[in-house]
Amino acid sequence: MHNSIRHNIATLVLTAIASCLSAHPQLRAEVAPTDGAPNIVFIFADDLGYAELGCFGQKKIRTPNIDRMAAEGMRFTHHYSGSAVCAPSRCVLLTGMHAGHALVRDNREVKPEGQHPLTDDAVTIAELLEKRGYATAAIGKWGLGPPGSSGDPLRQGFDFFYGYNCQRHAHNHYPAFLYRNGDRETLAGNDRGLTGKQFSHDLLEREALQFIDEQKDRPFFLYLPVAIPHLAIQVPDDSLAEYKDKWDDPPYEGGKGYLPHPHPRAAYAAMITRFDRTVGRILERLKKHGLDERTLVIFTSDNGPTYDRLGGSDSAFFASAGPFRGLKGSLLEGGIRVPLVVRWPKKIAPGGVSDFPSVGYDWMPTLCEIAGAKPPADIDGVSLAGVFSGKQPPDREFLYWEFPSYTGQQAVRWKDWKGIRRNLAKGKIETQLYDLATDPGESKNVAAQHPEVVANIERIMREQHTPSKTFPLQSIDGPKKTNRQ
């Protein structure tokens, strides 16, 4: 046999073996982690508003299990998502880079399905924990690269993936298929209608519980970015019954790509309560295996609540953003201030409340410190591990965001000051200033009264923005690319 043919055959065999190892966590070579390394369960809601949990003031929607998490752990009242929409928020979370440095800064689809991918040289939390010997799983909505691309979760440090690869596909909770690693699994009885036989969230819950069962004897990182309560509004009848006829509930007739629903308010509330049930089952499964005191459980959201009446949603009715102005897609507080609850018995004192300003890009250094891993030197976050145990909060000068869509935006939080620019896509560069200590609803622009504060915030905006050819910030970097899909 010719040498080149032998070489090609060997290469194909090795590639196939590597693919199998990536696709099956039980086959991946184990690395002994530090003794006593804790498990980490990161539960990431999709479009859940700051005030949509009972422990954050919600009056209409029941969330008893997350409320119990808060009573047994700590609430953060000044926590922010890394961005105002799905994909960049996930990128910021997993890489520890704020939106001025991140690889993915906006939602952008690629054909035939999926979103703009993370690159091969991206360093994710999962990769660093995997090197420490953690079993790693991503179960839910991915949105950071199609199957087989450089952004495939199996190429970004996860041993196992189950769920929606593409965000648009996740706009239905009764999908025709979900991915198991790189393979599509057909869901019999589903046709992307309002109802079906297999509710995707229940399938994600099943896989999460099974992962805990299988990995209970070694440290694990379970990343659970579910698709609830993102539209479309859909929920099984047994959950809908809890809220049906509870309020005046005008039917939603459908439109803008979303399905109609006869009881949209009831169904939306029921989605969140069913999600809360999942949180309770995860806590019970950890307790069953004696993992309670060895597991940090984190619950937060990727951005603020969705727009009023889109898809039948009603953020005004539920006061989803609490006292804040703005919704998903906005860098106003309502679009990025999100709930955060952390629970770790005997490590985090029960009933704690922190007003330390924290943000999505803090999770990289936080989880690395907890797991004994070394984060990259150039990340933007600070570790929250000390805050969990009641120590002095880390030094932090500012929080930074940018977002090229929804008219183009930049924002900085410096102390209690919030500076924000909007309408950058229209060529307008004007910095508004709000005092969050006295005006958390950002109702009064005080830029004219505090020019020195505005100057400092504009300096931060200049220094923290790195131009991106893929996701340019208009009026600063120039126009957007014209081939956006």
N, C-alpha and C positions, 0 to 999 in steps of 0.2 A: 504493500500500500504506500502511496506517495506520502512523504513526510507532511506536506501541507494538509492532506486529507486527514491524516492522523491528528494533526494539530487542531483542525476544525472540529473533529468529532470530540476530542478531549474538551475543547472549549464549550461545546454544546452540553456535554455531560455535567461539567462543573457549573455551568449556568443553571441547568435544571436542578441540580442539587441545592444551589444557593437559593433558587426560587422556592423550593420546598421548605427549606429552613426558615425562610421569611414568612411563609404562609401558615406554618404550624408551630405555635409557641412551644409545644411539648418537645419539638425536635431541635430547638435552638440551643446551642451550647450554653451552659450556665456558667456564670462567673460568681464566685462566692462574695456576697456583699458584706459590709460591716455588720458585725453581730448586733442584733437588736434594731436593725434598720426598719423604720415604720412603713406601713402600707399607706398609700395615698389614693383617695377616691375624690376626683374632681368632677362635680356635677355642674354642667353648664347649660342653663336654660336659654331659650331662643326667643328674644323679644319680650322678656318678662320685665315689667316696669318696676321701678323702685318701691312702689306702694301696693304691689299685688300680692303680698304675703301678710298674714295676720300679724306677725311680729314686726312688720314695718307699717302697720296702721290700716291694712285692708279690712273693710267692714262687711263686704258681701261674699267674698270667696273664702272658703274654708281651707286652711293649710296646717292642720294640727301636727303633722310630723316635722315639717320644717320649723314650726313654732317651738316644738320640743327640742329640736337641734339648737335653736337659739337659747332656750332656757338652760340647756346643758352645756352650752359653749359660749361663743362671743358673736355679737353683731358689730359690723362696721357701718357707721352711718354716713361716712364720706368716702365711699368706694366708687371707683369709676371704671367703666369698660375702656378697652384700649382704642376703640373706634366707635362710630355711630351706626355701623352696619356689620353684617355677618362675617365675610371673609377677612377683612383687615383686622377685626377684633380677634379672630382666631389666630391670625398670624402673629399679632402682638403678644398674645398670651403664650404661645408655644415657643417664641424666639426671644422674648425679653427685650425687643427693640420697639421703641415708640414709633408712631406713624410717620414721623419725619425721617426715620432711618429704615423702616421696615421694607421688606421685599414686596409685600402685598398691601396696597393702601386703599383699595376700592374693590367692589364686586365687579368681576369681569369674566364673562363666560368664554369658553373655548369649545370648538367643535370636536367630536360629535356631542360630548357632554362633559360637564365639569367646569372648573374655574381656573384662572391663571395660577400656575403651579409655583410652589416653593422650589428653589433651586437645589441642586445636589450639595452645594456647599453651605446651605442653611444648617444651623445647629439648633435642634429643638430640645425641649425638656425631656422628651421621651428618649432621645438618643443618649443623653447624659445619664439618665436613670438606668437605661438598658446596660450601659457600660458598668454600672455599679451592681449588676446582677439582678435587677428588677425584671419581673414579667410585666410587659406593657401591652395595653389594649386601648384602642379607640373605638367606641361603640356609640353611633349616633350619626350626626351630620358633619361631613368633613369640609368640603368647599375650598381646599387648598391644592388641588391638582388631580387630573383624571387618573383612572387606573392605568398603571404602567408608565406614567410620567415621572419626572423627577420629584413631583409633589405627592405621589402616591403615599398614603400613610405607612405602607410596608417599607418604603424607602426613607422614611423620616423618623425611624426609631420605634415603630410599633410592631410588635410580634403578631398582633391580631387586629383585624378590622371587620366590623359588621355595621351595616347601615346604608345611609345615602352618601354616595360620593359627591353628587351634584346638588347644589343648593336649590336649583329650580325644580328638580325632581322631588325635593322635600316639601314642595308646596301642596302635597297631598299625603294624608296620613293613612290612606289605603292604597299604596302603590302596587303596581304590577310586579315589581321586583325590588330586592335589596341586594347589596353586595356582601358576600362573605369573602374576605380578603380580595382577590382579584376576580372572583367569579360571581356572575349574576345568579341569584336564586329566585326563581319564579314563585310568587305568592298566590297559590290557588285560591280562587274565589274573590280576588281583587281586580277591579278594572278602572281604578282611579275615579270611581264615583263617590257620592257622598258617604256611602257606607260600603262595607265589604265584610269578608270573613276574617281578615287578619289585620288588626290595628297595629300599625308599625311601632308605636310607642311600647305596646305590650311585648313585642318581639325584642326590642332593645332591652327592656327590663329583664326578660328571660336570659338573654346573652350575658348581661352584666352579672346577674346572680350566679350563672354557671361559671363565669370567669372567676368569681370570688371562691366558689366551691373548689375549682380545679387548682387554684394558686394559693390556697389557704396556708400551705406549709412553707412558702417563700415570700419575700417581699414583692409587692405588686403595685403598679401604677395603673389605675383605671380612670381613663379620661372618658367622660360620659356627656358629650354635647348633644343632648336630645333636641328634637324638633318642636317641642311644645314650649310656649303657646303660639308659635308662628302660624300664620294662616297657611292653608285654609282651616276654617272652623269646622272640626269634625271630632266626634267622640262616640264611643259605643253607647247604646241605649241605657245600660244599667247605670252609667255615670250621669247621663243626661237627666234621668229621672229625679236625681237629687235636687236639681235646680229648676226643672220644668214647671211653669206656671207660678214661679216664685215672684216674678216681677212682670210689669208690662214689657212685652218683648216683641216688637215689630219684626216680621220676617225680613230676611235679606234676600233680595231677588237675584243676586249674582252679578258678575261683571268684572272687567279688568283681569280676566283669567282665573277668577276664584268662583267656587261653587256656591249656589244658593243654600240657605239654611232656614228652616221654619222657626227656629228658636235660637238665634245667634248669641244673645246674652247668656242664656242658660248653658249653651254648649261651650262657650268660651270659659265660663267659670268652672264647668265640669272638667274641661281639659286640664286646668291647673290643679284641681283637686285630685284628679287621677294621677298626675305627675307627683303630687305630694305623697300619694299612696306608695308610689315607687320608692321615694326617699325612705319612707318608713320600712319598706321591705328590705332595702339595702342595710339599714341600721340593724334590723332584726337578724339578717343573715350574718353580719359581722359578729353580733353577740352570740349567735348559735355556735360559731367556730372559735369563740374565745378571743376574737380579734379587736374587741372594742378599744382597749387601752393601747393597742399597737397600730391604730389606724386614725390618720387625720382625714376628716371628711370636710370638703369645701363645697359650698353652694353659692353660686352667683349667676349673673346673666351676661349675655354678649353685648347688649345695648338696651336702650330704653324701649318703651312700648310702641306699638305700631299706630298708624294714623287713624284718626276717628273715621269710622264707617267704612274703611277699606276692608273688603272681604267680609263685612258684617261685624267688624270689631267696633268696640265702643269704649275707648280709653277715657272719655269724659265721664261716662256713666260709672265706671269703676274707680275713677280718680287714680288711674294707673300710675301716673308720674308723680303723685303726691303733690307737694307744694311747688313743684318745679315747672318751668316753662320749657316747651319743646318736646318733641317725640323722636322716635327713631329717625336717623338721618341728619339730626341736628346736633351741633356741638354745644348748644345750650344745655343747661343742667339736666333737663328732662330726657334728653337723648343719650346721655352718657352716665348719669348718676344711677347706680344700680345697687340692689341689695347684695350683701355679703354676709354669710353665716359660716363660721368655722367651729368644728367640734372635735375634741381630742381629750377624752376623759383622763384626768390626773395630770395632763399637760396644760390644758386650757381651763381656767376656773369657770364654773358655771355662772351664767347670768351677766357676763361681761359685755361692756359696750365701749367701742373705741371710736373717737372722732378724728383719728389720724388720717390725713388724706392719702389714700392708696389707689392703685390703678392696675390695669391688666398686665402691664409689663413688669410688675413686681413679682409675678409668680415664678419666673425663671430663677432669680436669686433665692427666693423663699424656699421653693421645693428642693433646690440644690443644697441649701444649708441643712435642711431637715434630713435629706437622704445622704449627706456626706459627699456630695459631688461638687466639682469645681465648675462654676459657670464661666462662660467666655468673658474676657476682660472688657469688651466694648459694649456690653448691654447697658440699658438705660434705667433699669429698675433698682429698687432697694429691697432688702429682705425684711419680711414682716414677722419672721420667726420670733424675734424678741418681743414684739407687740403681743403675740399670742400669750406669752408667759408673763405679761405685765411689766416688762422692762421699759426703760426709756426708749421712745421711738427713735428710729434712725434719722440722721440729718437729711433733709430734703429741701432743695431750693425751690423747685417748681414742678408742675405737671404740664405735659405738652401733648397736644393733638393737632392733627391736620387731616383734612378730608376733601379730595378734589371734586366730589359730586355734591348734589343738592345745593347748587350755586357756588360751591368752592368755599372752604372754611379753614380757619386756623383758630386755636384757642390755647390759652395758658392760664393755669391757676398758680398764683404766687401769693403765699400766705392766704389771707381771706379775699384777695382780689381775683377777679376773673376777667381776663381780657379776651375778646372774641372778635374775629373778622368774618364777615359773611359777604356773599355776592362777589367773590373774587373772580368767578367766571364771567361776570359782567364788567370787569375792568375796574371795579370799585375797591379801593384799599382804604378802609376806615376802621380804626380800632375802637370798639365800644368797651366800656369798663363798668363792672358791677362789683359792689361790696357784698359778698355772700354772707357776711356776718349779720348784716342788717337787712339784706334784700336777697334772700335765697331764690326768689322767683325771678330775678334778673329783670325787674320792671323799670328801673331807673338808671339810665346811662349817666355816669358821673365822670366821664373822661375829661370834660372841660375843667372840672374842679381839681383834678389830680394829674397834671401833665407829667410829673416826674415818675409816677407809677406807670403811666402809659408808655413812657420812653423806655423804662426797664423791661416791660412786657414785650415791646416791639424788638428790643435787643435779643431777648430770648427767642422770639419767633425767627429772627434772622439766623441766629446761631444754630438752632435746632433743626432747621429745614435743610435736608440734603436733596438736591434736585433729582427727580426720577423721570427718565425718558418714557417709562411705561405708564406712570401715574403722575403726570405733571400737575402742578398747582398753578392754575391759570392766574394771570396778572403778575405772577412771580416767575414762573418757568416758561410761559408761552402757552399756546393752545394745546388742547388734547389731541391725541392721535385720532385720525378719521376712520380707522378700521375697527373701531370698537364694536363688539358683538353683543 
